[in-house]
Each structure stands twice: as structure tokens, then as C-alpha cells.
């Protein structure tokens, strides 16, 4: 449930409510708004405490949240969550664009790609060093060597890094380097990993599982939020359907629906969503038109040599054209992509 405080409630009244809730073995999460403070109450049966607070000093009302996802729910926080990353604010009107190879697969080619995507308008770099692959015989990432290359890419471009973490043991290794920790589709329900990144105060990009419902996706976000980390970015990356001509089916319904249900920013990955480079630009534009706060695009200077996901990686020149088209669509919608001059 949520306890909505009066607009003139004092800090002592808020503190008194929090203290009383926690004395009953419940956890509290505060959302401070411009006009009111909302206290989220998390526990086995929090609404059993309703009668204790309806007449408490400073309390305006006590409201049950019927959806199973509590902290990501718009009933808990009406205003959009906005997350500063580098020079950009994710969740604002501007379109946040993350680009780069699926994985760090060689120093020279990776750094060249990073320089080119920055010049084309990317706001952050992607590149995996720990890669979860369906086959144990596929390229699994450069690991330690890849981390050093990522650090050099950041030094040369000045752009923030988005890096995937596979296990709790990897968090310490990547947390000092990455600006955003990515939880991939295969780990969306790795609850131990979600809880660990929730204890950090660092943005987390949470990809939707390939067979996950929207409710399951938001409940995974809830694991992170419940540990105190509210900087969660949701990423729609396609779901598995009966269609075989594309790698996945990009569920663009999810974008406006998630924005209706949740205050968390949501971005689209048209690369994994289609698996075909010829479709990436079209679906990127569709994602922006649907209201996505950003895009994650796989770009490689030589896709034919990529050690992972070459078939869905576009060239830096194609990415430059994509950014220009995104800017046009965003402008038509009264938004911006903040393409460098």
C-alpha cells in the first residue's frame, strides 16, 4: 500500500509514520514529489496496518496498490523517473542513443567503431566482455582483456559505458568501470543478481526476457528497486514468438503500455528485436514513434568479422543515417535526439 502525506506534512510527521511502519516489520520507500510525499509500504500484508494510519497526523490517505509490482507502479510515483548518465538525462524528452558492437572482439576494431559512433551521434557506448551465449562453443567475450579495451574506449571518446554483468561475482569488476550495468534477457529472472545490483547506487539497464510477460519484467525491476536502487532503465528487446523470419518479435506495444503502468524509462533494442540489420533502422524509428526514451543499437565497423551478432549489426555509416532519421522523427513529435553538431 501507499501512505499519501498531506501537502503540509512536516518532516517529523513523515518520520513518525516511517518509524511506526518499520516497527511492525514492514519496509518503507519514500517518493518525494513537488506537492506531496508518498510512503510505499512493503511487507506480507501491509494493508492490515491501514487503520493505524488513516487518522495519523500528516496523513492524507492510505491507498492499496493492487498490482503486484509496487515501487515501479505509477500509483507509487506519478512523475517519470529521470536518470542522469553522462551529459544526458534518460527519461526526459530527448532520445538517448547507446551504440557499439555486441561484444569487445578486438582492440583496434572496437576502438575504431567507438570513435565512429560517437561522431555519428551516440550518447553512450555498449560492448560486452562477459557474453552469455546459447551455445557453450560460441565466443564468450574477452573478459579481463576486454575490460582494459573498454577503459581505453571511454578515455578516447569520453562517452559513458553500458556493460553487461552476468553474475554477482562480476559486479565488483565492472562497477568501477561501467556507468550503467546491463542485466541481459537471459538473466532477467536471476533474482540473486538483481538484488545485488539493487544494492548499488548505479543505473541498471534491465532487458526483458525473451519469453517474459510485461508483469514479470516489472516484477524483476521490483527486485532492484526494493533494495533501494531506483535508477532502473527498462529495455524492450523482442520476445520469442512463432515467427521464424526474424530472431525475435519486437513488442512495440510494450513501450506505451509500460509508460502507462510505470514511471521507469523504457528504451528499445531493434537489433536483438529483429536479428536482421535491414530491419534495424525501421524498428528504431518505430520505437521512437511509440514513445521510447532511447535506443540500443549494435554497430560494428566490419560486421562480417564480428564474433557475435554480426548479422544484426549495422555499419557506422548506416548508424549515422539512423541517427539523422531518429532526429527527424523526434523533431516531428516535439522531442530531440541531441545529435552533436
Secondary structure as the mmCIF struct_conf table of DSSP 4:
data_model
#
loop_
_struct_conf.conf_type_id
_struct_conf.id
_struct_conf.beg_label_comp_id
_struct_conf.beg_label_asym_id
_struct_conf.beg_label_seq_id
_struct_conf.end_label_comp_id
_struct_conf.end_label_asym_id
_struct_conf.end_label_seq_id
STRN STRN1 UNK A 2 UNK A 5
HELX_LH_PP_P HELX_LH_PP_P1 UNK A 6 UNK A 6
TURN_TY1_P TURN_TY1_P1 UNK A 7 UNK A 8
HELX_RH_AL_P HELX_RH_AL_P1 UNK A 11 UNK A 23
TURN_TY1_P TURN_TY1_P2 UNK A 24 UNK A 25
STRN STRN2 UNK A 27 UNK A 32
BEND BEND1 UNK A 34 UNK A 35
STRN STRN3 UNK A 37 UNK A 42
BEND BEND2 UNK A 43 UNK A 45
HELX_RH_3T_P HELX_RH_3T_P1 UNK A 46 UNK A 49
HELX_RH_AL_P HELX_RH_AL_P2 UNK A 50 UNK A 53
TURN_TY1_P TURN_TY1_P3 UNK A 54 UNK A 55
BEND BEND3 UNK A 56 UNK A 56
TURN_TY1_P TURN_TY1_P4 UNK A 57 UNK A 58
STRN STRN4 UNK A 59 UNK A 63
BEND BEND4 UNK A 67 UNK A 68
TURN_TY1_P TURN_TY1_P5 UNK A 71 UNK A 72
STRN STRN5 UNK A 73 UNK A 73
TURN_TY1_P TURN_TY1_P6 UNK A 74 UNK A 76
BEND BEND5 UNK A 79 UNK A 79
HELX_LH_PP_P HELX_LH_PP_P2 UNK A 80 UNK A 81
STRN STRN6 UNK A 83 UNK A 85
TURN_TY1_P TURN_TY1_P7 UNK A 86 UNK A 87
STRN STRN7 UNK A 88 UNK A 90
TURN_TY1_P TURN_TY1_P8 UNK A 91 UNK A 91
BEND BEND6 UNK A 92 UNK A 93
STRN STRN8 UNK A 94 UNK A 94
HELX_LH_PP_P HELX_LH_PP_P3 UNK A 95 UNK A 95
STRN STRN9 UNK A 96 UNK A 100
BEND BEND7 UNK A 102 UNK A 102
STRN STRN10 UNK A 103 UNK A 103
HELX_RH_AL_P HELX_RH_AL_P3 UNK A 107 UNK A 120
TURN_TY1_P TURN_TY1_P9 UNK A 121 UNK A 121
BEND BEND8 UNK A 123 UNK A 123
STRN STRN11 UNK A 124 UNK A 126
STRN STRN12 UNK A 128 UNK A 128
BEND BEND9 UNK A 129 UNK A 130
BEND BEND10 UNK A 134 UNK A 135
TURN_TY1_P TURN_TY1_P10 UNK A 136 UNK A 137
BEND BEND11 UNK A 138 UNK A 138
TURN_TY1_P TURN_TY1_P11 UNK A 143 UNK A 143
HELX_RH_AL_P HELX_RH_AL_P4 UNK A 144 UNK A 157
STRN STRN13 UNK A 160 UNK A 164
BEND BEND12 UNK A 167 UNK A 167
HELX_RH_AL_P HELX_RH_AL_P5 UNK A 168 UNK A 175
TURN_TY1_P TURN_TY1_P12 UNK A 176 UNK A 177
BEND BEND13 UNK A 179 UNK A 179
STRN STRN14 UNK A 180 UNK A 183
HELX_RH_3T_P HELX_RH_3T_P2 UNK A 185 UNK A 187
TURN_TY1_P TURN_TY1_P13 UNK A 188 UNK A 189
HELX_RH_AL_P HELX_RH_AL_P6 UNK A 191 UNK A 198
TURN_TY1_P TURN_TY1_P14 UNK A 199 UNK A 199
BEND BEND14 UNK A 200 UNK A 202
STRN STRN15 UNK A 203 UNK A 207
HELX_LH_PP_P HELX_LH_PP_P4 UNK A 208 UNK A 209
TURN_TY1_P TURN_TY1_P15 UNK A 210 UNK A 211
HELX_RH_AL_P HELX_RH_AL_P7 UNK A 214 UNK A 226
TURN_TY1_P TURN_TY1_P16 UNK A 227 UNK A 228
STRN STRN16 UNK A 232 UNK A 236
STRN STRN17 UNK A 239 UNK A 239
BEND BEND15 UNK A 242 UNK A 242
BEND BEND16 UNK A 245 UNK A 248
STRN STRN18 UNK A 249 UNK A 249
TURN_TY1_P TURN_TY1_P17 UNK A 252 UNK A 252
HELX_RH_AL_P HELX_RH_AL_P8 UNK A 253 UNK A 261
STRN STRN19 UNK A 262 UNK A 262
BEND BEND17 UNK A 263 UNK A 264
STRN STRN20 UNK A 265 UNK A 268
HELX_RH_AL_P HELX_RH_AL_P9 UNK A 270 UNK A 274
BEND BEND18 UNK A 275 UNK A 275
HELX_RH_AL_P HELX_RH_AL_P10 UNK A 277 UNK A 289
TURN_TY1_P TURN_TY1_P18 UNK A 290 UNK A 291
BEND BEND19 UNK A 293 UNK A 293
STRN STRN21 UNK A 294 UNK A 298
STRN STRN22 UNK A 299 UNK A 299
TURN_TY1_P TURN_TY1_P19 UNK A 301 UNK A 302
HELX_RH_3T_P HELX_RH_3T_P3 UNK A 303 UNK A 305
BEND BEND20 UNK A 307 UNK A 308
HELX_RH_3T_P HELX_RH_3T_P4 UNK A 310 UNK A 312
HELX_LH_PP_P HELX_LH_PP_P5 UNK A 313 UNK A 313
STRN STRN23 UNK A 314 UNK A 314
HELX_LH_PP_P HELX_LH_PP_P6 UNK A 315 UNK A 315
HELX_RH_AL_P HELX_RH_AL_P11 UNK A 316 UNK A 332
TURN_TY1_P TURN_TY1_P20 UNK A 333 UNK A 334
STRN STRN24 UNK A 336 UNK A 336
#
